[in-house]
């Protein structure tokens, strides 16, 4: 079951919800359509499980960098660099949460809730790191941690979306640098 959800996550991540047919899912997962529906009830239910898996496995990498070793400023730079590097090397997949937000556009409450949780978790990690930097004196005390964390969240998602059109664009680096200059 876990392996099937992992495989489905990859299929949805690459193709989106609308671009993933039940036939593609059964082929990629190596199961029959009856098994797909018996195990997951519907394509929508499987997508929701795949998005939860993305939340559990993929979005945690950014948070691990922000919570990891090094000074707050170094961790913020490493987190933004991680996003730029991933955006350049992920073959146009982008962020599954951002992709779902764009594709569903608030038309599905469950997907909207899952995407919001992912973004809130990332924003909270940015905010915590910025606040730590303020306490240590590495980041100016007058920096609004809430606003700048929101800016970082918008920046990393903007980088991911723009990279889908041109992953080698120098704009990706300049966006990352501009966000870091707010500190």
MODELLER restraints for C-alpha pairs under 7 A, 6 or more apart:
rsr = mdl.restraints
at = mdl.atoms
rsr.add(forms.Gaussian(group=physical.xy_distance, feature=features.Distance(at['CA:4:A'], at['CA:29:A']), mean=5.91, stdev=0.5))
rsr.add(forms.Gaussian(group=physical.xy_distance, feature=features.Distance(at['CA:5:A'], at['CA:49:A']), mean=6.80, stdev=0.5))
rsr.add(forms.Gaussian(group=physical.xy_distance, feature=features.Distance(at['CA:5:A'], at['CA:50:A']), mean=5.66, stdev=0.5))
rsr.add(forms.Gaussian(group=physical.xy_distance, feature=features.Distance(at['CA:6:A'], at['CA:50:A']), mean=6.84, stdev=0.5))
rsr.add(forms.Gaussian(group=physical.xy_distance, feature=features.Distance(at['CA:7:A'], at['CA:29:A']), mean=6.35, stdev=0.5))
rsr.add(forms.Gaussian(group=physical.xy_distance, feature=features.Distance(at['CA:8:A'], at['CA:25:A']), mean=6.70, stdev=0.5))
rsr.add(forms.Gaussian(group=physical.xy_distance, feature=features.Distance(at['CA:8:A'], at['CA:50:A']), mean=6.22, stdev=0.5))
rsr.add(forms.Gaussian(group=physical.xy_distance, feature=features.Distance(at['CA:9:A'], at['CA:50:A']), mean=4.48, stdev=0.5))
rsr.add(forms.Gaussian(group=physical.xy_distance, feature=features.Distance(at['CA:9:A'], at['CA:51:A']), mean=6.81, stdev=0.5))
rsr.add(forms.Gaussian(group=physical.xy_distance, feature=features.Distance(at['CA:9:A'], at['CA:54:A']), mean=7.00, stdev=0.5))
rsr.add(forms.Gaussian(group=physical.xy_distance, feature=features.Distance(at['CA:12:A'], at['CA:20:A']), mean=6.18, stdev=0.5))
rsr.add(forms.Gaussian(group=physical.xy_distance, feature=features.Distance(at['CA:13:A'], at['CA:93:A']), mean=6.23, stdev=0.5))
rsr.add(forms.Gaussian(group=physical.xy_distance, feature=features.Distance(at['CA:13:A'], at['CA:96:A']), mean=5.37, stdev=0.5))
rsr.add(forms.Gaussian(group=physical.xy_distance, feature=features.Distance(at['CA:14:A'], at['CA:93:A']), mean=5.31, stdev=0.5))
rsr.add(forms.Gaussian(group=physical.xy_distance, feature=features.Distance(at['CA:22:A'], at['CA:43:A']), mean=6.80, stdev=0.5))
rsr.add(forms.Gaussian(group=physical.xy_distance, feature=features.Distance(at['CA:26:A'], at['CA:32:A']), mean=5.69, stdev=0.5))
rsr.add(forms.Gaussian(group=physical.xy_distance, feature=features.Distance(at['CA:26:A'], at['CA:33:A']), mean=5.99, stdev=0.5))
rsr.add(forms.Gaussian(group=physical.xy_distance, feature=features.Distance(at['CA:26:A'], at['CA:36:A']), mean=6.80, stdev=0.5))
rsr.add(forms.Gaussian(group=physical.xy_distance, feature=features.Distance(at['CA:40:A'], at['CA:46:A']), mean=5.60, stdev=0.5))
rsr.add(forms.Gaussian(group=physical.xy_distance, feature=features.Distance(at['CA:48:A'], at['CA:111:A']), mean=6.64, stdev=0.5))
rsr.add(forms.Gaussian(group=physical.xy_distance, feature=features.Distance(at['CA:52:A'], at['CA:114:A']), mean=6.91, stdev=0.5))
rsr.add(forms.Gaussian(group=physical.xy_distance, feature=features.Distance(at['CA:55:A'], at['CA:118:A']), mean=5.96, stdev=0.5))
rsr.add(forms.Gaussian(group=physical.xy_distance, feature=features.Distance(at['CA:59:A'], at['CA:118:A']), mean=6.92, stdev=0.5))
rsr.add(forms.Gaussian(group=physical.xy_distance, feature=features.Distance(at['CA:62:A'], at['CA:79:A']), mean=5.85, stdev=0.5))
rsr.add(forms.Gaussian(group=physical.xy_distance, feature=features.Distance(at['CA:63:A'], at['CA:122:A']), mean=6.42, stdev=0.5))
rsr.add(forms.Gaussian(group=physical.xy_distance, feature=features.Distance(at['CA:63:A'], at['CA:125:A']), mean=5.99, stdev=0.5))
rsr.add(forms.Gaussian(group=physical.xy_distance, feature=features.Distance(at['CA:65:A'], at['CA:75:A']), mean=6.14, stdev=0.5))
rsr.add(forms.Gaussian(group=physical.xy_distance, feature=features.Distance(at['CA:65:A'], at['CA:78:A']), mean=6.81, stdev=0.5))
rsr.add(forms.Gaussian(group=physical.xy_distance, feature=features.Distance(at['CA:65:A'], at['CA:79:A']), mean=5.80, stdev=0.5))
rsr.add(forms.Gaussian(group=physical.xy_distance, feature=features.Distance(at['CA:66:A'], at['CA:75:A']), mean=5.21, stdev=0.5))
rsr.add(forms.Gaussian(group=physical.xy_distance, feature=features.Distance(at['CA:66:A'], at['CA:76:A']), mean=6.29, stdev=0.5))
rsr.add(forms.Gaussian(group=physical.xy_distance, feature=features.Distance(at['CA:66:A'], at['CA:79:A']), mean=6.29, stdev=0.5))
rsr.add(forms.Gaussian(group=physical.xy_distance, feature=features.Distance(at['CA:66:A'], at['CA:125:A']), mean=6.36, stdev=0.5))
rsr.add(forms.Gaussian(group=physical.xy_distance, feature=features.Distance(at['CA:66:A'], at['CA:126:A']), mean=6.87, stdev=0.5))
rsr.add(forms.Gaussian(group=physical.xy_distance, feature=features.Distance(at['CA:66:A'], at['CA:129:A']), mean=6.49, stdev=0.5))
rsr.add(forms.Gaussian(group=physical.xy_distance, feature=features.Distance(at['CA:72:A'], at['CA:129:A']), mean=5.56, stdev=0.5))
rsr.add(forms.Gaussian(group=physical.xy_distance, feature=features.Distance(at['CA:72:A'], at['CA:130:A']), mean=6.69, stdev=0.5))
rsr.add(forms.Gaussian(group=physical.xy_distance, feature=features.Distance(at['CA:72:A'], at['CA:132:A']), mean=6.63, stdev=0.5))
rsr.add(forms.Gaussian(group=physical.xy_distance, feature=features.Distance(at['CA:72:A'], at['CA:133:A']), mean=5.25, stdev=0.5))
rsr.add(forms.Gaussian(group=physical.xy_distance, feature=features.Distance(at['CA:73:A'], at['CA:133:A']), mean=6.92, stdev=0.5))
rsr.add(forms.Gaussian(group=physical.xy_distance, feature=features.Distance(at['CA:77:A'], at['CA:180:A']), mean=6.92, stdev=0.5))
rsr.add(forms.Gaussian(group=physical.xy_distance, feature=features.Distance(at['CA:80:A'], at['CA:156:A']), mean=6.76, stdev=0.5))
rsr.add(forms.Gaussian(group=physical.xy_distance, feature=features.Distance(at['CA:80:A'], at['CA:176:A']), mean=6.14, stdev=0.5))
rsr.add(forms.Gaussian(group=physical.xy_distance, feature=features.Distance(at['CA:83:A'], at['CA:156:A']), mean=6.39, stdev=0.5))
rsr.add(forms.Gaussian(group=physical.xy_distance, feature=features.Distance(at['CA:84:A'], at['CA:159:A']), mean=6.77, stdev=0.5))
rsr.add(forms.Gaussian(group=physical.xy_distance, feature=features.Distance(at['CA:84:A'], at['CA:172:A']), mean=6.48, stdev=0.5))
rsr.add(forms.Gaussian(group=physical.xy_distance, feature=features.Distance(at['CA:87:A'], at['CA:94:A']), mean=6.08, stdev=0.5))
rsr.add(forms.Gaussian(group=physical.xy_distance, feature=features.Distance(at['CA:87:A'], at['CA:160:A']), mean=5.42, stdev=0.5))
rsr.add(forms.Gaussian(group=physical.xy_distance, feature=features.Distance(at['CA:87:A'], at['CA:163:A']), mean=5.72, stdev=0.5))
rsr.add(forms.Gaussian(group=physical.xy_distance, feature=features.Distance(at['CA:87:A'], at['CA:167:A']), mean=6.40, stdev=0.5))
rsr.add(forms.Gaussian(group=physical.xy_distance, feature=features.Distance(at['CA:88:A'], at['CA:163:A']), mean=6.57, stdev=0.5))
rsr.add(forms.Gaussian(group=physical.xy_distance, feature=features.Distance(at['CA:88:A'], at['CA:167:A']), mean=4.74, stdev=0.5))
rsr.add(forms.Gaussian(group=physical.xy_distance, feature=features.Distance(at['CA:88:A'], at['CA:168:A']), mean=6.37, stdev=0.5))
rsr.add(forms.Gaussian(group=physical.xy_distance, feature=features.Distance(at['CA:92:A'], at['CA:164:A']), mean=4.82, stdev=0.5))
rsr.add(forms.Gaussian(group=physical.xy_distance, feature=features.Distance(at['CA:94:A'], at['CA:160:A']), mean=5.18, stdev=0.5))
rsr.add(forms.Gaussian(group=physical.xy_distance, feature=features.Distance(at['CA:94:A'], at['CA:161:A']), mean=6.44, stdev=0.5))
rsr.add(forms.Gaussian(group=physical.xy_distance, feature=features.Distance(at['CA:94:A'], at['CA:164:A']), mean=6.44, stdev=0.5))
rsr.add(forms.Gaussian(group=physical.xy_distance, feature=features.Distance(at['CA:95:A'], at['CA:160:A']), mean=6.38, stdev=0.5))
rsr.add(forms.Gaussian(group=physical.xy_distance, feature=features.Distance(at['CA:97:A'], at['CA:115:A']), mean=5.34, stdev=0.5))
rsr.add(forms.Gaussian(group=physical.xy_distance, feature=features.Distance(at['CA:98:A'], at['CA:157:A']), mean=6.74, stdev=0.5))
rsr.add(forms.Gaussian(group=physical.xy_distance, feature=features.Distance(at['CA:101:A'], at['CA:112:A']), mean=6.86, stdev=0.5))
rsr.add(forms.Gaussian(group=physical.xy_distance, feature=features.Distance(at['CA:101:A'], at['CA:115:A']), mean=6.58, stdev=0.5))
rsr.add(forms.Gaussian(group=physical.xy_distance, feature=features.Distance(at['CA:106:A'], at['CA:112:A']), mean=5.71, stdev=0.5))
rsr.add(forms.Gaussian(group=physical.xy_distance, feature=features.Distance(at['CA:123:A'], at['CA:149:A']), mean=5.54, stdev=0.5))
rsr.add(forms.Gaussian(group=physical.xy_distance, feature=features.Distance(at['CA:123:A'], at['CA:150:A']), mean=6.19, stdev=0.5))
rsr.add(forms.Gaussian(group=physical.xy_distance, feature=features.Distance(at['CA:123:A'], at['CA:153:A']), mean=5.81, stdev=0.5))
rsr.add(forms.Gaussian(group=physical.xy_distance, feature=features.Distance(at['CA:126:A'], at['CA:149:A']), mean=5.13, stdev=0.5))
rsr.add(forms.Gaussian(group=physical.xy_distance, feature=features.Distance(at['CA:127:A'], at['CA:145:A']), mean=5.41, stdev=0.5))
rsr.add(forms.Gaussian(group=physical.xy_distance, feature=features.Distance(at['CA:127:A'], at['CA:146:A']), mean=5.93, stdev=0.5))
rsr.add(forms.Gaussian(group=physical.xy_distance, feature=features.Distance(at['CA:127:A'], at['CA:149:A']), mean=4.92, stdev=0.5))
rsr.add(forms.Gaussian(group=physical.xy_distance, feature=features.Distance(at['CA:130:A'], at['CA:145:A']), mean=5.76, stdev=0.5))
rsr.add(forms.Gaussian(group=physical.xy_distance, feature=features.Distance(at['CA:131:A'], at['CA:145:A']), mean=6.05, stdev=0.5))
rsr.add(forms.Gaussian(group=physical.xy_distance, feature=features.Distance(at['CA:133:A'], at['CA:139:A']), mean=4.90, stdev=0.5))
rsr.add(forms.Gaussian(group=physical.xy_distance, feature=features.Distance(at['CA:134:A'], at['CA:140:A']), mean=5.78, stdev=0.5))
rsr.add(forms.Gaussian(group=physical.xy_distance, feature=features.Distance(at['CA:134:A'], at['CA:141:A']), mean=5.17, stdev=0.5))
rsr.add(forms.Gaussian(group=physical.xy_distance, feature=features.Distance(at['CA:139:A'], at['CA:183:A']), mean=5.90, stdev=0.5))
rsr.add(forms.Gaussian(group=physical.xy_distance, feature=features.Distance(at['CA:143:A'], at['CA:183:A']), mean=6.84, stdev=0.5))
rsr.add(forms.Gaussian(group=physical.xy_distance, feature=features.Distance(at['CA:152:A'], at['CA:179:A']), mean=6.35, stdev=0.5))
rsr.add(forms.Gaussian(group=physical.xy_distance, feature=features.Distance(at['CA:155:A'], at['CA:175:A']), mean=6.85, stdev=0.5))
rsr.add(forms.Gaussian(group=physical.xy_distance, feature=features.Distance(at['CA:159:A'], at['CA:172:A']), mean=5.66, stdev=0.5))
